[in-house]
Amino acid sequence: MSESYQVIARRYRPKQFSELVGQEHIVRTLTNAIESDRIGHAYLFVGPRGTGKTTVARLFAKALNAKGGPNVHPEDDDISRAIMNGSCMDVVEIDGASNRSIDEIRKLREDCQYAPAQCTYKIYIIDEVHMLSTGAFNALLKTLEEPPENVIFILATTDPQKLLPTIISRCQRYDFTKIRTDQIRDHLLNIAKKENIIMEENAAMMIAVLSDGGMRDALSIMDQCASYTSDEITVDAIDRIYGL
């Protein structure tokens, strides 16, 4: 495998809302909010892992920071690409599990006060927000109570029970659901066609069931099977790899 190989899950990460599989109710609500100019300052994305929380957060950030103002169909320009690959200085992604201290959130609060450098909005995406320490939570709460103009928070979590009710009450909550097996199956077959991978329909269904509603897991399993079988994915091969 060459160093430049990019895993399927990354290569086929949606670049537009229309490419997202599942979560139609969330996409509809967010696109309506953009089109009617009803942008909140704090969002909470709740749901199982691999169901698209971070991807939707990036797509939303990209739409809000479109050239000429928020747009559901942003141009594919430098800023859009930087947001999607995580290198835009105004869209900051923080992993709650590894940046959980109060100092990190205090630093974030200070950064908040500065105007965006390139974009319309400065957006903070905090993944696994339930992992923050109590001190960090309280510091975050202060910022959520009085957020600076042009700053938006998107908090993502697999475990909302661990969040303070005061934080939940200050966010617009969106519940991500497990993606239906038939949607995952069809998406895998579609990608297989593009990648010249021979894939049995039953094998795609088997991977969809194994992934338990998480698209990222499904694509990772598909990638592993394709490597193991030299691009011919059968039910027997999956059975051998996963010992079902």
C-alpha positions in Angstrom: 0.0 0.0 0.0 1.6 3.3 -1.0 2.0 6.2 1.4 -0.4 8.3 -0.6 -3.2 5.8 -0.2 -6.2 7.5 1.4 -8.7 5.3 3.2 -12.2 5.0 1.6 -13.9 6.7 4.6 -11.8 9.8 4.0 -11.9 9.8 0.3 -15.7 9.6 0.2 -16.4 12.0 3.1 -19.4 14.2 1.9 -18.4 17.6 0.5 -22.0 18.9 0.3 -25.2 18.3 2.3 -26.7 16.5 -0.7 -23.9 13.8 -0.5 -24.8 12.9 3.1 -26.4 9.5 3.6 -29.0 9.4 6.3 -29.8 12.2 8.8 -32.3 13.8 6.4 -34.2 15.5 9.2 -31.1 17.3 10.4 -30.0 18.4 7.0 -33.4 19.8 6.3 -33.5 21.8 9.5 -30.0 23.2 9.1 -30.5 24.1 5.5 -33.8 25.9 6.4 -32.0 27.8 9.2 -29.3 28.9 6.7 -31.9 29.9 4.0 -34.1 31.8 6.5 -31.1 33.4 8.2 -31.9 31.9 11.6 -28.5 31.0 12.8 -28.1 30.1 16.5 -24.9 30.6 18.4 -24.7 27.1 20.0 -25.6 23.6 18.6 -25.5 20.2 20.2 -25.1 17.2 18.0 -26.0 14.0 19.8 -25.7 10.4 18.5 -23.8 7.2 18.1 -20.3 7.3 16.7 -19.8 7.2 13.0 -23.2 8.7 12.2 -21.9 12.0 10.7 -21.8 14.5 13.6 -18.4 15.9 12.7 -19.0 15.8 9.0 -22.3 17.7 9.4 -20.5 20.2 11.7 -17.9 20.8 8.9 -20.6 21.1 6.2 -22.5 23.5 8.3 -19.4 25.6 9.0 -18.6 25.6 5.3 -22.1 26.7 4.4 -22.1 29.5 7.0 -18.7 30.8 5.8 -19.6 30.7 2.1 -18.3 33.5 -0.1 -20.9 36.3 -0.1 -22.7 35.1 3.0 -24.2 31.9 4.3 -25.2 29.6 1.5 -26.5 26.0 1.4 -24.4 25.4 -1.8 -21.1 27.1 -1.1 -18.4 27.4 -3.8 -15.5 25.0 -3.8 -12.9 27.6 -2.9 -9.8 27.7 -0.8 -11.7 28.5 2.4 -14.3 25.7 1.8 -11.5 23.2 1.2 -9.6 24.3 4.3 -12.7 23.9 6.5 -13.3 20.4 5.2 -9.7 19.3 5.7 -9.5 20.9 9.1 -6.9 23.5 8.3 -9.0 26.7 8.5 -7.9 29.0 11.3 -11.4 30.3 11.9 -13.0 26.8 12.2 -11.3 25.2 15.2 -11.9 21.5 16.0 -11.2 20.5 19.6 -11.2 16.9 20.9 -12.9 17.0 24.3 -11.1 13.8 25.3 -7.6 15.2 24.9 -8.2 18.9 25.6 -10.3 18.6 28.7 -8.6 21.0 31.0 -9.9 24.4 32.2 -6.8 26.1 30.7 -7.8 24.9 27.2 -11.3 26.3 27.5 -9.9 29.6 29.0 -7.6 29.9 26.0 -10.6 29.3 23.8 -12.6 32.0 25.6 -9.7 34.5 25.0 -9.5 33.4 21.3 -13.2 34.0 20.9 -12.9 37.7 21.5 -10.9 38.2 18.3 -12.7 38.7 15.0 -12.5 35.9 12.4 -9.4 36.2 10.2 -10.8 34.9 6.9 -14.4 33.9 7.5 -17.7 35.5 8.4 -18.0 33.3 11.5 -15.5 31.8 13.9 -16.7 28.3 14.6 -15.6 26.0 17.4 -16.4 22.3 17.0 -15.9 20.4 20.3 -16.0 16.7 19.8 -16.8 14.3 22.7 -17.7 17.4 24.7 -18.9 15.2 27.6 -15.2 14.4 28.4 -14.4 18.0 29.6 -13.5 18.5 33.2 -16.0 20.2 35.6 -13.9 23.4 35.6 -13.7 23.4 31.8 -17.5 22.9 31.7 -18.1 25.9 33.9 -15.7 28.0 31.8 -17.5 26.9 28.6 -20.9 27.7 30.2 -19.8 31.4 30.7 -18.9 31.6 27.0 -22.2 30.0 25.9 -24.1 32.5 28.1 -22.6 35.5 26.5 -21.0 34.4 23.2 -19.3 37.1 21.2 -20.9 38.1 17.9 -19.8 36.0 14.9 -18.9 33.1 17.1 -20.7 29.7 16.9 -20.2 26.6 19.0 -21.0 23.1 17.7 -20.7 20.6 20.5 -20.8 16.9 19.6 -21.3 14.0 22.0 -22.1 10.3 22.1 -23.1 10.6 25.8 -25.4 13.6 26.5 -26.3 12.3 30.0 -22.9 13.5 31.1 -23.5 17.1 30.0 -24.7 19.8 32.5 -28.4 20.6 31.9 -27.4 24.3 31.8 -25.2 23.6 28.8 -27.9 21.6 27.0 -30.4 24.3 27.6 -28.3 26.9 25.8 -27.9 24.8 22.7 -30.1 23.8 19.8 -30.1 20.0 20.0 -30.0 17.7 17.0 -30.3 13.9 17.5 -28.4 11.8 15.0 -29.8 8.3 14.4 -28.1 5.1 13.3 -28.1 5.0 9.5 -30.5 2.4 8.0 -28.8 -0.8 6.8 -30.4 -0.5 3.3 -28.9 3.0 3.0 -25.5 1.8 4.0 -25.7 -1.2 1.7 -26.6 1.0 -1.3 -23.8 3.5 -0.5 -21.2 0.7 -0.3 -22.3 -0.8 -3.6 -22.1 2.6 -5.2 -18.6 3.2 -3.9 -17.5 -0.3 -5.0 -18.6 0.5 -8.5 -16.5 3.7 -8.5 -13.5 1.9 -7.0 -13.7 -1.1 -9.4 -14.3 -3.4 -6.5 -16.4 -6.5 -7.1 -18.9 -6.7 -4.3 -21.7 -9.1 -3.8 -25.0 -7.4 -2.7 -25.3 -9.8 0.2 -21.7 -8.9 1.2 -22.7 -5.2 1.2 -25.7 -6.0 3.4 -23.5 -8.1 5.8 -21.1 -5.1 6.2 -24.1 -2.8 6.8 -25.3 -5.1 9.6 -21.8 -5.4 11.1 -21.4 -1.6 11.2 -24.5 -1.2 13.4 -25.7 2.0 11.8 -22.3 3.8 11.6 -21.2 4.7 8.1 -17.6 5.3 9.1 -17.4 1.8 10.5 -19.0 0.3 7.3 -16.5 2.1 5.1 -13.6 0.9 7.3 -14.8 -2.7 7.1 -15.2 -2.4 3.4 -11.6 -1.1 3.1 -10.2 -3.9 5.2 -12.1 -6.5 3.2 -11.0 -5.0 -0.1 -7.3 -5.2 1.0 -7.7 -8.8 2.2 -9.5 -10.1 -0.9 -7.7 -8.0 -3.6 -10.9 -6.1 -4.4 -13.4 -8.9 -4.5 -15.7 -8.8 -1.5 -17.8 -11.8 -0.9 -19.9 -13.1 2.0 -17.4 -15.9 2.5 -14.5 -13.5 2.7 -16.2 -11.4 5.3 -17.0 -14.5 7.2 -13.3 -15.5 7.2 -12.1 -12.1 8.3 -14.6 -11.6 11.1 -15.2 -15.2 12.1 -19.0 -14.8 12.0 
